[in-house]
Amino acid sequence: MRFISSIITLLIGFTCIAQTIPIDSLYLGQTPPDEIPKKYNLFASLTFAAVERIAISNDGKIVIYHENNGYDKSSIGRIRSYSFINNKWTSSIALFNGYTAPSFSVTNDTLFVEKDNRVWYSVKDNDKWTNPIKFDSRILYWHYYQITNSGTLYASLKNQDRLNKKDWSSINIINKDTIVKSLGAPINSIDNNLDFYISRDESYIIFSSERSDLTKYGYFDLFISFRTKDNLWTTPQNLGQEINKANEVRWGPYVSPDKKYLFYSCSSTQDNSDACTNWVRIDKLVERLRNNSRFDYK
């Protein structure tokens, strides 16, 4: 795989939360939730829904998200954005048509998006985003691409040893070599492993799954697993019935840069007519589950 060297330079850095926005204006000025989820209000075009993963800049001044009008072949999706400028939030604007799953570089000057199961990137240029450019890559399937503080890439990739089933995997670029490694059990299951979020420090992963070997309350519950000192992963734990309601399906998890709030898509109807983005306070729950974590796999 060949990555443009200037883009690689943009990828590596460390997250810092610069408090340069009034507290009451954070998160589009919406009142934060407690540990009971509530809807995060995002503009959506008529007949569209604000769903899939969102992305929030480190300083809280940019909120980027996806909207679509369904999940069949004729559906339309686009990336939209809010910006905090001149001490107020702008209206939502459409950035890119046909793309989904936005994700920031660690330094926030590059935006990654997904189209046709490939990774594209846009670079911030004078407060505007350039038209997306496709990554030069021999990997032909990427889903929910992310990058961590260490510069390691993570995505859901096809596993050639499992008849092209998808695994959550790490990707390391060393000179001209690309090293792909499945995260393995207990995170990955025998089925497809698709939507996920990994923390910037790689200490935990939250994923959506319909696995039969784990405690479930609804359809595609959200689970969390923690990285051990030996770089293994603990047995996934359900995030609980307040988040994983019995009558809902969930996907697209994302945790805010301040590590306080989990955002995720949800719907309780078969046609996703009520689909929306929810948010919930997650930091205290993460610590409780971290204290209860265990490793049950050989």
C-alpha positions, 0 to 999 in steps of 0.5 A: 500500500502506498500512502501519500507522505504528507497525509501520513504526517497529518495522521500522527499526533495527540488529542488535546481538548482545547476549551475555546468554546463556551460550555453552554455552546458545546454539543450544538448548545444542547443540554447533555444527557445523564446515563439515560439516552436521549435524541441528539438533534441534528438537521436532516433533509426531508425524508432523510434521517441523521444516522451512522457515525458522527465526528466532533473536533477536539475543540468542539467547534465542528460537528460532522455527521451523515444523513440518508434516506434508507439502506437499499441500492437506490438510497442517497446519503451525504455528509453534513457539518455544523461549525461554531463561528463568531461565537455561534453555531452555523446552520447545517451545510451539506459537504459531500454527497454519496459519502458516510462514516466521517472520522477525524485525524488525531490533529483534526486537519484531515477528515476521513469518509467512506464510499463504496467501501473504500477510504477517502480523505479531505484536507482542511484548507482555509476553514473549508474541506477539499473534495475527497480523494481516494486512498491509494490502497490494495485493501479493497474493503474498509468500513469505519476507518479510524486512527489512534494516537499511536498512528495505528489504523483500525477498520472492519476489513475482509478476512481472507481466512474466513471466506471474506467475513469482516473482522475488526483489524489493526493496520500498520504502515511500515515503510512500504509494507502494510501489516494487517492483523485481526483483533481476534477473539473475544472481540471478533465473532464468526459472523461479520464484525462491522460498526465499532469505535476504538478509543484514541488511546486504544484502551477500549473498543465499543461495537455493535453486534448480534452475537448469541454468545453474549448477553443481549437485550435488543437487536444489535446491542452495543458492547465494550471490551478493554485492552489488557496489559498483554495487549489482549482483549477482555470478554465483551460486556453489554452496555446495559438495558438503558442503552440496549433497549429491547425494541431497538436496533443500534449501530454507528457508535462514537465517543466524544473527544472529552470521553464523556458521551456515547453517540449511536444510531438507533431505530425501533421500526423495520423500515427505520422510519424513526431512525435517529442519533442518540447520546448518553453519558458514558464515562462513569459506565466505562469505568464501572465496566472496566472494574468488572472486566475479565479475560475468559479466552485462551 
